[in-house]
Amino acid sequence: MLVSEGAAEVRLEDGGWRCAGRVEVKYQDRWGTVCSVIWDMADAKVVCKQLGCGAPVKAHSTAHFGPGSGPIWMNAVQFHGTESALSDCTHMGWGQHNCFHDWDAGVTCSGFRLENGSTACEGRVEVQVLGTWGTLCASRWHLQDAHVLCRHLNCGFAESVPGGGHFGRGTGPIWRDSFHCNGTEDHLGQCPVTALGASPCSPGNDAAVICSAASASLRLVGGGSRCDGRVEIFQRGTWRRVLAAQWDMREARVVCRQLRCGEAEGAYNPPKAGRGTGPVGLRGVRCTGAEAKLSLCNTSLPQSALGAAIAEDVEVVCGGSRQVRLVNGSGRCAGRVEIYSQGSWGTVCDDGWDLRDAAVICRQLGCGGAVEALGSARFGGSSGHIWLDGVNCSGAEAALWDCPAGSWGKPNCGHKEDAGVVCSDFMSLRLENSSDCSGRLQVSYNGTWGTVCSNSMTLRTVALACKELGCGDQGFLQTLLPSGTVSGPTWLDRVECDREKIRAVGGENGCSGRVEIWHRGSWGTVCDDSWDMRDAEVACRQLGCGPALSALAEAAAGEGTGPIWLERVECRGTEPSLQHCWAQPGDNGACRHKEDAAVNCSDSTRGRPSSSGTISLPVIICIILGALLCLLVALLAGQMRSTRAGRRGSESAPEPFPEAVYEEIGDSTPWEKRERFRGSGFYSEGSLTKLQLSPEYSKEDDDIPVRPGGDPVDGYDDAREVSDAGQDPAPGQADQEMPRAPEEAAGAKDAAE
């Protein structure tokens, strides 16, 4: 066994947040996994402690979070009780294993705890960030968030969220993070979270929760809410299936009562695709319907009764699963009314539909008051169920299904009569008195159309307005409008849209420099406390750049001015923006601009790092063009050398018709040509037979010479076989004299005399 010296870096991957996932260790600058042989909660505790993620919830084996890649660094890890890092534990040796990645170890840490309660499943909510425990503010803590936390802590569901310091005042910092859960997430790390924009929390107003407790607790999984789905029971530290051969509304009533989900609406056996896997907690459950908990029902049926029918997974739909939404509008506060019931979404008929009915919907959705109650499928007709017809609300009901109406699911209408709603918080755009894509921009708010001032409006804002109006992705701003009366209020002024809400300042380009965030109308910086590569990775992604190359601290890109918006940022590396990471607002004065964080990202648009000392894109283009030009010049030079070499070769090679000869042939008489050929020594008679008279030459120019034998010369038909130079002449050829032109003959005679 090996004991390491020094702590190796550790991380959790593919778990949805930084405190859950596959265990990976960095050794020799490479990340690798850990084999889950003899992996247990003691080992998981070390990992959670090293990451500052609170207590372990579960130690996972057999690649629960998916198999990793690369080396398997550790195997047979053993915790002895004093280790502060996973690499301090004994193991077989780095890279020594007999495992495959199908055995990669995983961990789920809590990151949260409940303090000062009478049980482990109730108390003040505390969160650990970078090893420091702090509380959450009760004013931003809701029942849906509490449901997720209770489920994550294996404490069932949230029964209540008492406020006002119900479990006492915490001693650590108050984290201003605000969660936005829908109640179905596995842990709070999967919920959207914001840190910016939250007002300070009053002292002692700590968030709290009372969970239903893990002992014999139930949950419903696979449904559209926490109140419908397949039944599971928590026993001996794990969630287990509930099986029954005869499952009806009596058992469903017990489950819905225990989960505080209202009246039971359905009891089913799920289809094959919806069946569970894993261990079984209860089998052959039979209830009277009056029991307080499912575990109190009869499960001691004789084996003969259990074997008489096949026990299957069971499913329940409770009344508390009902939800409402508005669809097919341009926002969440306008659209066709739909209700989730009995596991599916359905519509509402417009018979008797009015503003009082619409007011219940708008209040239920938190969308203000009702502006319009629309019928005749103004937002399009749906399909499937029509759950309600003849709705007659007073306007004071808490939910639409609390209003008097016809029989549930038995309408007397079709989808062409689907009801719709427009609430006061709904906002919409239009161009006044325009049939095309130009005109005065107006916005509808609280049911009234008003104008928008052009102060501070940029082309980016114009482009977004055009896109929302369905008029393309670009436009221009016209501020000098025709004269006329502008009716209605002015709803908006100084509209400024900033798509990224982040920038890098003081670097070589937009992918390196000091990180600044746009918030509350001004740019501010980020403190470098806990600033690391995971935070930089999120910043680079939000900037639209490539992967992070380095996370810089201590104002490496210069000190900023103005506010410091974020402090102690803690990203897991997968968030879409820094605003979605755990962080503490930076307005507490603990950080100074000498601690401004910066990043250096690779530039994905240029395919190169954006660090100092690199070559710019124009220089790279010039280098490429220069190389191509040099290559072209080299090819031309080679071609010219080849041409010159060919010419030199043509001067020395015995070519039949040099260029000079062609020129002389065109200007010479046949006699001159013959004399030239006879003296050249280069031409054979076969070559001479191919020569023709010059086109300018005619028989009238000179007398036609006569061959010995009396036949006139017809062009070159008198050509004879001539032997090559150096060969013996043919018989009789040496004694025969070629006839010459009269001038030449006379000249020769005079010379002889």
Secondary structure, DSSP 4 states (H G I P E B T S, - for coil): -B--SSPPPEEEEEEEETTEEEEEEEETTEEEEEB-TT--HHHHHHHHHHHT--SEEEEE-SSTT----S-EEE-S-B--S--SSGGGSBBS-TT-----GGGB-EEEE-SEEEESSSSTTEEEEEEEETTEEEEEBGGG--HHHHHHHHHHTT---EEE---SSTT---SS-EE--EE---S--SSGGGS-EE-TTPPPPPTT-B-EEEE--STT-EEEEEEEETTEEEEEEEETTEEEEEEESS--HHHHHHHHHHHT--SEEEEE---GGG---S-EEEES-B--S--SSGGGSB----HHHHHTS--EE-EEEEGGG-EEEEEEEEETTEEEEEEEETTEEEEEB-TT--HHHHHHHHHHHT--SEEEEE-TTTT----SEEEE-S----S--SSGGGS--S-TT--SS-GGGB-EEEETT-EEEEEET-SSS-SEEEEEETTEEEEE--TT--HHHHHHHHHHTTS-S------SPPS-PPPS-EEE-S----SS-EEEEESSSTTEEEEEEEETTEEEEEB-TT--HHHHHHHHHHHT--SEEEEE-TTTT----S-EEEEEEE--S--SSGGGSEEEESTTS---GGGB-EEEEEETTTTEE--TTPPPHHHHHHHHHHHHHHHHHHHHHHHHHHHHHHHHHHHHS--SS-HHHHHHHHHS-HHHHHHHHHHH----HHHHTT----TT--TTSSPPPB-TTSPBP-TTTT----PPTTSPPPTTTTTPPPP--HHHHHHHHHHH-
